[in-house]
C-alpha cells in the first residue's frame, strides 16, 4: 500500500492518476446504453430540440418551463448533429472525470497529497453518481459545475490574486448552475442581498467586494432567461413551473404519504385500478387506489388549468395544506431529510435502503461534527469556504421544503468533502498544538 502511494505520488499528474476511472466510466456507460425514454430523458431531449428550432417553451397557455435551459443547451450539439444517444452518456463520463480532476486541484492547495488523493478517490468511486452517469440527466453536469465553482471560488478569494477574472468566472458558473437546476436561482437571490448588505457594512473588505461581484455576475448570467420567462409569463424572476407540483406533494396531509413526488398519471382512474406494476415498484398492493382516493378531488380542480396557472394552483393548494396541517408538513420535511441522504422513506413502500445508509452514513456523520465545529469557529474558516458553505446550506434548506431525492445531495458532495477535510485538518492541528503546550 505504501509503495503504491509512493508510486502514485511520483506521477503527480491527476489526469494520469485518474485515467483508469475514465476508462471504467466508459465501460459502465457502454454496458448500459440509454434509449432516451427513461424518466426525465425525453424532456431534456425535447427542450434541446426546441432550442434548435428557435424557441424553448411552447406559447401560452401551454407554457412548459419544467426545468431550466442549462442542460438542454449542452445537449444541442448532440441533437443538431444527430449523434447517437450513447455519445451523451459518454460525455457524462468525461464530465465526471474532469470533476475529479477539479476537486483534486482544489484540495491540493490546502491538504497533503495523501488526503487530497483519498478524498478525490472517494468521489471517483462514489456509487450514487453512477446511476445518473448512465442516463441523460443533468446531475453529472451539475456535479462538474459545482467542482468548477469550488475551484474558481477558492482562486477568487486568494490574497495574492488581485485580478477579478476568477470572481467573474465563478459568477458565470454559478449562473449556469441556476440554469441547470433552477432551485439555485433562489439561493443566489438570497446570497445577492446578503452579500450586498455585508459589502455595504464592510466597504474596505476585499472578500465581501469579491463575493458581491460574484453574485452580480451570477444574476447577470441568468438575466436573459429571466427576461424570456417574463415575456412569456408576465412574472418577475420566474424560473420554472415545476415547483408548485413538488410543493403540493410535499404538503400531503395523508398519514400514509411522506412527501415524495408522484406523476400525475397515477391519479387517473384507469391507472388507479391497474395494480399490475405494484410488485415492480415494490410498493404496498393497491397503492394507486389509495393515491387516487387521496388526491382525485384536488386533480378535479387542477385539471382545469395548464402551464403557469396550473403551477400557481398547485402552490395555492399546497400552502392551504401546510397552514391547515403544519405538524404533518414538518413530519414530511423530516422524511425529506432522510430521503435526501438515505433514499427512504417513500410512500406506500415497505423497504429501506441499506446501501444508502452505508454510502452516505459516514458523510452525514462527518457533516454533523463539522457543522458543530464550524458554528463555533466560523471566523477562523477561510472566506472562500464560508462563502461556498452558505451557498450549499441555503440550497439544502430549500431542497428540504419541497420533494427531494438523494441525487439532489449527490451533486454537492464534492463541496461537502472539501469542507470535512478542512475541518478535520484544522481540528487535528489544534489538537497537536494543545498537546505540545
Secondary structure by P-SEA (a helix, b strand, c coil): caaaaaaaaaaccccccaaaaaaaaaaaaaaccccccccaaaaaaaaaaaaaacccccccccccccccaaaaaaaaaaaaacccaaaaaaaaaaaaaaaaaaaaaaaaacccaaaaaaaaaaaaacccaaaaaacccaaaaaaaaaaaaaaaaaaaaccccccaaaaaaaaaaaaaaaaacccaaaaaaaaaaaaaaaaaaccccaaaaaaaaaaaaaaaaaaaaaaaaaaacccccccccaaaaaaaaaaccccccccccccccccccccccccccccccccccaaaaaaaaacaaaaaaaaacccaaaaaaaaaaaaaaaaacaaaaaaaaaaaaaaacccccccccccccaaaaaaaaaaaaaaaaaaaaaaaccccccaaaaaaaaaaaaaaaaaaaccccaaaaaaaaaaaaaaaaaaaaaaaaaaaaaaac
